[in-house]
Structure formats: structure tokens, C-alpha cells
Amino acid sequence: MMDIGNLSFVAAQPEDFDYFYALRKQTMLDHFVRAGKGWPEAEELAGHRQIFNIQTLRMIHLDGERIGFINVETRETYVDIGLFCIQPTYQNKSIGQSVMQRILGEPDTRKKIIRINVLHSNPAAHLYERLGFVRTNERHDKLAFYKLVP
């Protein structure tokens, strides 16, 4: 297990897009293929340009090095979490769990429902269950989870 004491969030900047797209493709391509979606490059690139939002996207840094990202959209009664990617060399080292625990502890998430969707084939579903999220819905390709933060 890694020492994750130097974990931080940095607001995404426009110049982070290339990193965002490359890591998203690296970590999600196999899941998309297994889900029958494929990865048509031109469509995915255009779609990712649309969902790249510097207002809600946070770069995840460990010891000053960018190792991933997470999107956190805070609303009045709920928070949507998505686009959560960690570089493969940093996966399975409790970093994802630490990131989620920090977000769940933020003042903006208190007394709100946290919502997350994940592809069936994504092992992150187990992380959300371990953190107390409840599976609420299942579509042909995605699982939906929620948790009420006290």
C-alpha cells in the first residue's frame, strides 16, 4: 500500500485536455469494448471535448505528480461523481478509496446524495460498495450507485 498523505486536487485547466483524453482512453477502452460500445476515435474525441469541464473536473496529484482526475458536480441536493480515472500504475493502491473518502468528507457533500454510474465491467463498482454506496439501478451497460452523506 502507498503512503497517500500527499494526495491533492488541482482544478483542471484547458491544457489538461490531452492528458484527460489519453488517460480516459487508456483506462476505459477495454471496458467500452467489453460493453459493446467500441471506441470510434473521432466520435470519442468530440464527445470528450464536450464533457471536459474545467468548472467541475479536478486533477488528482500525488506528491505533486498528476496521476488521474475526477469530476464532481455539486447540486443543491445531490452530487454527481464521474469521469474518475487513476493511471494504471497507481491503481489497486488504495488511492481511489482515499480520493472518494476525501470527497465524501468535503463540506459540499454533507447531507447530500452522492450519485455514481459505472460500467458493468469496471471493477471500481466494488470500491463503491465497500464505501457504503447502494446499487440503485442497472441498465444494460451501467450500474448506478448512491450514498447519503450525513
C-alpha positions as CSV (number, residue, x, y, z in Angstrom):
1,M,0.0,0.0,0.0
2,M,1.2,3.5,-0.8
3,D,1.6,6.4,1.5
4,I,-1.2,8.6,0.2
5,G,-0.8,11.5,2.6
6,N,0.4,13.9,-0.2
7,L,-2.8,13.5,-2.3
8,S,-4.3,16.7,-3.6
9,F,-6.8,18.0,-6.0
10,V,-6.0,20.7,-8.5
11,A,-8.7,22.4,-10.7
12,A,-8.4,21.3,-14.3
13,Q,-7.1,23.8,-16.9
14,P,-7.7,23.8,-20.6
15,E,-4.2,22.5,-21.2
16,D,-5.2,19.3,-19.3
17,F,-7.4,18.1,-22.1
18,D,-4.8,15.9,-23.8
19,Y,-3.9,14.2,-20.6
20,F,-7.6,13.8,-19.7
21,Y,-8.4,12.2,-23.1
22,A,-5.3,10.0,-23.2
23,L,-5.9,8.6,-19.6
24,R,-9.6,8.2,-20.2
25,K,-8.9,6.1,-23.3
26,Q,-6.1,4.2,-21.6
27,T,-8.3,3.2,-18.6
28,M,-11.7,2.8,-20.3
29,L,-11.1,1.4,-23.8
30,D,-11.3,-2.2,-22.7
31,H,-14.4,-1.6,-20.6
32,F,-16.1,0.1,-23.6
33,V,-15.2,-2.7,-25.9
34,R,-16.5,-5.3,-23.4
35,A,-19.7,-3.3,-23.1
36,G,-20.1,-3.5,-26.9
37,K,-19.6,0.3,-27.3
38,G,-16.2,0.3,-29.1
39,W,-14.2,3.4,-29.3
40,P,-14.8,5.3,-32.6
41,E,-11.9,7.7,-32.3
42,A,-13.4,10.8,-33.9
43,E,-16.7,10.5,-32.0
44,E,-15.0,9.8,-28.7
45,L,-12.6,12.8,-29.1
46,A,-15.6,15.1,-29.9
47,G,-17.6,13.7,-27.0
48,H,-14.8,14.1,-24.6
49,R,-14.3,17.7,-25.6
50,Q,-17.9,18.3,-24.7
51,I,-17.6,16.6,-21.2
52,F,-14.3,18.2,-20.4
53,N,-15.4,20.9,-17.9
54,I,-12.8,22.8,-16.0
55,Q,-15.5,24.1,-13.6
56,T,-16.0,20.6,-12.2
57,L,-13.1,18.5,-13.2
58,R,-10.2,18.0,-10.7
59,M,-6.8,16.7,-11.4
60,I,-5.6,14.2,-8.8
61,H,-2.0,14.7,-7.7
62,L,0.2,12.5,-5.6
63,D,3.4,14.1,-4.3
64,G,2.9,16.9,-6.9
65,E,2.6,14.4,-9.9
66,R,-0.7,14.3,-11.8
67,I,-2.0,10.7,-11.5
68,G,-5.6,11.0,-12.5
69,F,-8.8,13.0,-12.4
70,I,-12.4,13.1,-11.1
71,N,-15.4,15.1,-12.0
72,V,-17.5,16.4,-9.1
73,E,-20.7,18.2,-9.9
74,T,-22.4,19.7,-6.8
75,R,-26.1,20.5,-6.9
76,E,-28.5,21.7,-4.2
77,T,-29.5,18.2,-3.0
78,Y,-27.0,15.8,-4.7
79,V,-23.5,15.4,-6.0
80,D,-22.7,13.6,-9.3
81,I,-19.3,11.9,-9.4
82,G,-18.0,10.7,-12.7
83,L,-15.0,10.5,-15.0
84,F,-13.0,9.0,-12.2
85,C,-9.7,7.7,-13.6
86,I,-6.4,6.8,-12.0
87,Q,-3.3,5.9,-14.0
88,P,-2.9,2.1,-14.1
89,T,0.4,2.2,-12.3
90,Y,-1.3,3.8,-9.3
91,Q,-4.4,1.6,-9.3
92,N,-5.0,-1.0,-6.6
93,K,-3.0,1.0,-4.1
94,S,-6.0,2.5,-2.1
95,I,-5.7,5.8,-3.9
96,G,-9.2,5.6,-5.4
97,Q,-10.6,4.9,-1.9
98,S,-8.7,7.8,-0.4
99,V,-9.9,10.1,-3.2
100,M,-13.5,9.1,-2.5
101,Q,-13.2,9.4,1.3
102,R,-11.8,12.9,0.9
103,I,-14.7,13.9,-1.4
104,L,-17.3,12.3,0.9
105,G,-15.7,14.4,3.8
106,E,-16.0,17.8,2.0
107,P,-18.5,20.3,3.4
108,D,-20.3,20.5,0.0
109,T,-21.2,16.8,0.1
110,R,-22.7,16.8,3.6
111,K,-26.4,16.0,3.8
112,K,-26.5,15.2,0.1
113,I,-27.0,12.2,-2.0
114,I,-23.8,11.2,-3.9
115,R,-24.5,9.5,-7.3
116,I,-22.1,7.5,-9.3
117,N,-22.6,5.4,-12.5
118,V,-20.1,2.8,-13.6
119,L,-19.9,0.3,-16.5
120,H,-20.7,-3.3,-15.5
121,S,-17.2,-4.4,-16.4
122,N,-15.5,-1.8,-14.3
123,P,-14.0,-3.2,-11.1
124,A,-14.5,0.2,-9.4
125,A,-18.0,-1.0,-8.6
126,H,-16.6,-3.0,-5.7
127,L,-14.9,0.1,-4.3
128,Y,-18.2,2.0,-4.2
129,E,-19.9,-0.9,-2.5
130,R,-17.1,-1.1,0.1
131,L,-17.6,2.6,0.8
132,G,-21.2,2.1,1.6
133,F,-22.8,3.0,-1.7
134,V,-26.0,1.2,-2.6
135,R,-26.7,-0.1,-6.1
136,T,-30.0,1.6,-7.2
137,N,-30.3,0.9,-10.9
138,E,-28.9,-1.4,-13.6
139,R,-29.1,-0.7,-17.3
140,H,-27.7,-3.0,-20.0
141,D,-24.2,-1.3,-19.7
142,K,-24.1,0.6,-16.4
143,L,-24.7,0.3,-12.7
144,A,-25.9,3.2,-10.7
145,F,-25.0,3.8,-7.0
146,Y,-25.9,6.3,-4.4
147,K,-25.0,7.2,-0.9
148,L,-26.4,9.7,1.5
149,V,-23.7,11.6,3.3
150,P,-24.7,12.5,6.9
